[in-house]
Amino acid sequence: MKKTSLAFLAGAVIVAGYGVWHVTHQAGAPAAAKSGAQGPTTVTVITPRRQDVPVIFQANGTVTPISTVDLHPQITSTIARVHIKEGQFVRAGELMFTLDDRSARANLDKAQAQVARDQASLADLQRQYQRSQELLSKNFIAQGAVDTLKSQVEAARALVQADTAAARSAGVDASYSAIRAPMAGRVGAINVYPGSLVQLSTSLTTITQLDPITVAFTLPESALADVLAAQRAGSVPVQVTAGAGGASSVSGGASSVSDGASSVSGGATSPASGAASPSGTTLDGVLSFVDNTVDPVAGVIRVKAQFANAGTPLWPGQYVNARLTVRTLKDALVVPQNAIISNTRGTFVYTVAPDQTAKTNPVQRLYAFGTDAAVSGLTADAQVIVEGKQNLRPGGKVKPVAAGGHDSASAQATPLAQKGKTE
């Protein structure tokens, strides 16, 4: 009986073990079959575009006049007449203010009368000297008398010269009563009126030159070499966008050149008050000034660009967005930035190999603009994977699909400053 029970128990164990093996074996076989039958990864690919890419630095700038003159009187007097109005454009030499000149004219008349009196005295002495020479030739007078008259003539001649200089000085003083425009420009606020007592410290008004005009902005010191090289090669084009729409609140963009960040410095901006230009007006000018030192604290260099301003679209003190083109990358290969991968192994893109597998292709980012970047290290016919690369591994099978609806308008390189460093 005991042997029978043991035999029955052993048989049950064998049957149960077989059942477990059968179930696990049958369940694993389909999974393995399914794993082995997995297809290639579908990816979206593009071919690099060839185009000229301008390398642009962007910064917020401030419109600054080339010259501004604060008019002050050169004598103490009262205003007799104001010939101009606030906000008026004046020509160089145009009469602006007339001061009370009665005292100055009287002094001028006095000096001129003194000149006339001394000229008469000189003429009389010259006649006496001439007669004395005639008398000396006939031995009627001594040589000493002739020499004395000669000295008196020379002294009188010097006195006339001094009087003439004094008269000229009085004329200059009298001319200060007529205040004229030292240059062409726009008149600012007028601070005096007829009858106002003015002194040397009194500000009458200001004249600001508006055409041409300059825009001042700063660039990072890393851009200095490119800017100086461009300046040596010729005129450096600069574009500014004026008006409220042109001064976006950008606190330092970056133009990545040769995998290096060039963060453009510029303070946050606000819409310009009193601007004469409509929003979004774009003007073309040239770089006119590069400062001789780099700011060691901010690490920036101050530059200026000059613009024709006939219609006054730019106004002094106005905030604008400046774009400086330092060079152009000719026939550069351009790919979308989202195709570029940067990690500890470097910067690369995935491309499709001839055997329909994914392979890594090292690249160097030359310049980033908008959603695209100019790169080196690719061939023009490479199939660059832009979508579906998340789970790719080098050598993995792929099924490339051409990108549909790729925005060809992005080929028109209108770079925007990119923030941060190049990946």
Secondary structure, 3 states (H helix, E strand, C coil): CHHHHHHHHHHHHHHHHHHHHHHHHHHHHHHHHHHHCCCCEEEEEECCEEEEEEEEEEEEEEEEECCEEEECCCCCEEEEEECCCCCCEECCCCEEEEECCHHHHHHHHHHHHHHHHHHHHHHHHHHHHHHHHHHHHCCCCCHHHHHHHHHHHHHHHHHHHHHHHHHHHHHHHHHCCEEECCCCEEECCCCCCCCCEECCCCCCEEEECCCCEEEEEEEEHHHHHHHHHHHHHCCCEEEEEECCCCCCCCCCCECCECCECCECCCCCCCCCCCCCCCCCEEEEEEEEEEEEEEECCCCEEEEEEEECCCCCCCCCCCEEEEEEEEEEEEEEEEEEHHHCEEECCEEEEEEECCCCEEEEEECEEEEEECCEEEEECCCCCCCEEEECCCCCCCCCEEEEEECCCCCHHHHCCCCCCCCCCCC
